[in-house]
């Protein structure tokens, strides 16, 4: 049995707002990621997906919890260990326009990490840059150009090449295709899948496109207002999600067959997402849940196992609701 390459234990990230308030962006998240697997992270805008990825990268310092990479605990105060972890984990950012320095050439952008570590002589660095450009489907001549000379899809490929320059084992992909045209999205996704097969990479794939998440993911984690509400195998979550929020989220997927799409039942959530500064007591989803009971407003549900490798944080998951309905008839 393979050991997890990444373990996140009770990770939280809070931001202080003024003197007396705090924004709970990530709230007690735990999961593990195996070598070569992909964990898809989904949820509405503002649910904390990007903050989770940035906290794992230590762009944001965790408020609570621990992060282990390949069995090593990554501590905020141990800067040397964190630098060594750059060879283990890298990030592909959402915005291919803002994530590249406009004053640097593509070759300098890709080789920036090597400069920082004083790795490789000039000739070797040039060879490696060209090799990475070819890996992501670009040409040698692109190394001397600046980011503004490229399309969005090409810029995202440059971002992927920069991340690969450190030869990581884990890539955090923060909505890497959301800013791209549909035709380019497929190219970038196929590139990521090819790289995963060739280099046995592990991915944290953060996205809004639920169909794409299902396509690439081994497991899926559903987040709501900073909390983990459901976790399980991709097909299980897609076809048999048991949390009311998961059901509503995946019911919004547009099916490719118009006849089937018309017959599908869309679950419409009422009300607005509460503020993470003043989250509801008990279950955070209770203010929008059609099945909420008094206990849901009073007590926070724990993440409990409902099937093999399938966990849900709900007092009344779909299986129990079906049993209750069956008893009432």
C-alpha positions in Angstrom: 0.0 0.0 0.0 1.5 3.3 -1.0 2.0 6.0 1.6 0.6 9.5 1.1 3.0 12.0 -0.4 0.9 14.9 1.1 -0.9 14.9 4.4 -2.9 17.8 5.7 -4.0 17.6 9.3 -6.6 20.0 10.8 -5.4 22.9 8.7 -7.0 26.3 9.3 -6.3 29.8 8.0 -7.9 32.9 9.6 -7.4 36.5 8.5 -7.8 39.2 11.0 -10.3 41.9 10.0 -9.9 45.0 12.1 -9.4 44.5 15.9 -12.3 42.3 16.8 -13.2 40.2 13.8 -11.6 37.4 11.9 -12.4 35.8 8.5 -12.2 32.0 8.7 -11.1 31.1 5.1 -10.1 27.5 5.8 -11.6 25.7 8.8 -10.1 22.4 10.1 -9.3 20.6 6.7 -7.7 17.2 6.7 -6.9 14.9 3.8 -4.1 12.9 2.2 -2.9 12.5 -1.4 -1.1 9.5 -2.8 1.6 9.4 -5.4 0.2 9.7 -8.9 -3.3 10.6 -7.7 -5.4 13.7 -8.3 -7.6 15.3 -5.6 -10.2 17.6 -7.1 -11.3 20.5 -4.8 -14.7 22.0 -5.7 -17.2 24.5 -4.2 -18.7 27.9 -4.8 -16.6 31.0 -5.2 -15.4 32.2 -1.8 -15.5 28.7 -0.2 -11.7 28.8 0.5 -10.3 26.5 -2.3 -7.6 28.9 -3.4 -6.7 29.9 0.2 -6.3 26.2 1.0 -3.9 25.7 -1.9 -1.9 28.9 -1.0 -1.8 27.8 2.7 -0.4 24.4 1.7 2.2 26.2 -0.4 2.9 28.4 2.7 2.2 31.5 0.6 -0.1 32.1 3.6 1.1 30.9 7.0 -1.3 28.3 8.5 -3.2 29.5 11.6 -3.6 26.0 12.9 -2.8 22.4 11.7 0.1 20.7 10.0 1.3 19.9 6.5 3.5 16.8 5.8 5.2 16.3 2.4 6.7 12.9 1.8 6.7 12.2 5.5 8.4 15.5 6.5 6.6 18.1 8.6 6.8 21.5 6.9 7.2 24.1 9.6 6.8 27.9 9.1 9.9 28.7 11.0 12.1 26.2 9.2 12.9 28.2 6.1 15.7 25.8 5.0 13.3 22.9 5.0 10.6 25.0 3.2 13.2 25.8 0.4 14.0 22.1 0.1 10.2 21.4 -0.2 10.2 23.5 -3.4 11.6 20.4 -5.1 8.5 18.5 -3.8 5.6 20.9 -4.4 4.9 23.8 -6.8 1.8 25.7 -7.9 0.2 26.7 -11.2 -1.7 29.9 -10.7 -5.2 30.7 -11.9 -4.4 33.9 -13.9 -1.9 33.3 -16.7 -1.7 37.1 -17.2 -0.9 38.2 -13.6 1.3 35.3 -12.6 4.1 36.0 -15.0 6.5 39.0 -14.5 6.1 41.2 -17.6 9.6 42.5 -17.4 11.3 39.1 -17.6 11.8 36.9 -20.6 10.2 33.4 -20.7 13.7 31.9 -20.2 14.3 34.0 -17.1 10.9 33.2 -15.7 11.4 29.4 -16.1 14.9 29.6 -14.7 14.1 31.9 -11.8 14.2 29.1 -9.2 17.6 28.0 -10.5 19.0 31.5 -10.1 17.8 31.7 -6.5 19.5 28.4 -5.7 22.5 29.1 -7.9 22.0 26.0 -9.9 23.5 25.2 -13.3 25.8 27.1 -15.6 24.5 29.3 -18.3 24.7 26.7 -21.1 23.1 24.0 -19.0 20.4 26.4 -17.9 19.6 27.2 -21.5 19.4 23.6 -22.4 17.0 22.9 -19.6 14.8 25.8 -20.5 14.5 24.6 -24.1 13.7 21.1 -22.8 10.9 22.4 -20.6 9.5 24.5 -23.4 9.4 21.5 -25.7 7.7 19.5 -22.8 4.8 22.0 -22.6 4.5 22.3 -26.4 6.4 25.5 -27.0 9.5 26.2 -29.1 13.1 27.3 -28.3 12.6 30.7 -29.9 9.9 31.5 -27.2 12.6 31.6 -24.5 13.7 35.1 -25.5 10.2 36.6 -25.7 8.2 38.4 -23.1 4.8 37.3 -21.6 2.8 39.9 -23.4 3.7 38.3 -26.7 1.8 35.1 -25.9 -1.9 34.0 -25.8 -3.5 33.0 -22.5 -3.1 29.3 -23.3 0.6 29.8 -24.1 1.1 31.8 -20.9 -0.4 29.0 -18.9 2.0 26.5 -20.5 4.8 28.8 -19.5 3.5 28.8 -15.9 3.4 25.0 -16.0 7.0 24.9 -17.3 8.1 27.2 -14.5 6.5 24.9 -11.9 8.1 21.8 -13.6 11.6 23.5 -13.5 11.9 22.5 -9.8 11.1 18.9 -10.7 8.3 18.7 -8.1 6.3 15.6 -7.2 3.1 17.6 -6.4 1.4 20.3 -8.4 -1.3 22.5 -7.0 -3.3 23.6 -10.0 -5.5 26.6 -9.0 -8.2 26.8 -11.6 -5.5 26.5 -14.4 -8.1 26.6 -17.2 -10.8 29.0 -16.0 -9.3 32.0 -17.8 -8.8 30.2 -21.1 -11.0 29.7 -24.1 -12.8 26.4 -24.3 -10.7 25.1 -27.2 -7.5 25.9 -25.3 -8.8 24.4 -22.0 -8.8 20.9 -23.6 -5.2 21.4 -24.7 -4.0 22.4 -21.3 -5.9 19.6 -19.6 -4.5 17.0 -22.0 -1.0 18.5 -21.3 -1.5 18.1 -17.5 -2.7 14.5 -17.9 0.3 13.6 -20.2 2.7 15.1 -17.7 1.1 13.2 -14.9 1.5 9.9 -16.7 5.1 10.6 -17.8 6.3 12.0 -14.5 4.0 10.3 -12.0 2.9 13.6 -10.6 0.3 14.1 -7.9 -2.2 17.0 -8.4 -4.4 19.1 -6.2 -6.8 20.3 -8.9 -8.9 23.3 -7.8 -11.7 24.2 -10.3 -15.3 25.4 -10.9 -15.8 23.1 -13.9 -17.3 20.0 -12.2 -17.2 17.9 -15.3 -13.5 18.6 -15.8 -12.9 17.8 -12.1 -14.6 14.4 -12.5 -12.6 13.8 -15.6 -9.1 14.3 -14.0 -9.7 13.4 -10.4 -9.1 10.2 -8.4 -10.9 11.7 -5.4 -13.0 14.8 -4.9 -13.3 17.1 -1.9 -16.3 19.4 -1.6 -15.9 22.6 0.4 -18.4 25.0 1.7 -17.6 28.2 3.6 -14.1 27.0 4.4 -15.1 23.6 5.6 -14.9 20.1 4.1 -18.4 18.7 3.7 -17.8 15.6 1.6 -14.8 13.6 0.4 -14.8 10.4 -1.7 -13.9 8.7 -5.0 -14.6 10.8 -8.1 -17.4 8.6 -9.5 -18.9 8.1 -6.1 -19.2 11.8 -5.5 -20.4 12.5 -9.0 -23.1 9.9 -9.0 -23.9 9.3 -5.4 -23.0 12.4 -3.4 -24.9 12.3 -0.1 -24.4 15.8 1.4 -27.3 18.2 0.4 -24.8 20.8 -0.8 -23.0 18.2 -3.0 -26.3 17.2 -4.5 -27.1 20.8 -5.3 -23.7 21.5 -6.7 -23.5 18.5 -9.0 -27.1 18.9 -10.2 -26.0 22.2 -11.9 -23.8 20.2 -14.4 -25.1 20.6 -17.9 -25.5 17.2 -19.6 -24.2 16.9 -23.2 -27.5 15.3 -24.3 -30.3 18.0 -24.5 -33.0 15.5 -23.9 -31.3 14.1 -20.7 -30.5 17.6 -19.6 -34.1 18.7 -19.8 -35.1 15.7 -17.7 -32.4 16.2 -15.0 -33.5 17.8 -11.8 -31.8 21.0 -10.9 -31.6 21.7 -7.1 -31.9 25.4 -6.5 -30.5 26.6 -3.2 -32.3 29.5 -1.5 -30.7 32.4 0.2 -27.2 33.8 0.0 -23.9 32.2 1.1 -23.3 33.5 4.7 -20.3 35.6 5.4 -17.1 33.7 6.6 -16.7 36.6 9.1 -20.0 35.7 10.8 -20.6 32.0 9.9 -23.8 30.3 11.2 -23.5 28.2 14.4 -23.7 24.5 14.0 -23.6 23.3 10.4 -22.6 26.2 8.1 -24.9 25.0 5.4 -28.0 24.9 7.7 -29.3 28.3 6.6 -29.7 27.1 3.0 -30.5 23.4 3.6 -34.0 22.1 2.9 -33.5 19.2 5.3 -32.1 21.2 8.3 -33.3 20.1 11.7 -32.8 21.9 15.1 -29.6 19.9 15.8 -28.1 21.3 12.5 -28.3 24.9 13.9 -26.9 23.9 17.3 -24.0 21.4 16.6 -21.3 21.1 14.0 -21.4 17.8 12.2 -18.2 15.7 12.2 -16.8 14.2 9.0 -17.9 10.5 9.2 -17.5 7.5 6.9 -20.6 6.6 4.9 -18.9 4.1 2.5 -15.4 2.9 1.5 -13.2 6.0 1.4 -16.3 8.2 1.3 -16.9 10.7 4.1 -19.6 13.3 4.8 -20.1 16.0 7.4 -23.9 15.9 7.7 -26.4 14.8 10.4 -28.9 13.7 7.6 -27.0 12.5 4.6 -29.0 11.3 1.6 -28.8 7.6 2.7 -30.4 8.4 6.1 -33.0 10.8 4.5 -34.1 7.9 2.2 -34.4 5.6 5.2 -36.4 8.1 7.1 -38.7 8.7 4.1 -39.1 5.0 3.7 -40.2 4.6 7.3 -42.7 7.4 7.1 -44.7 5.8 4.2 
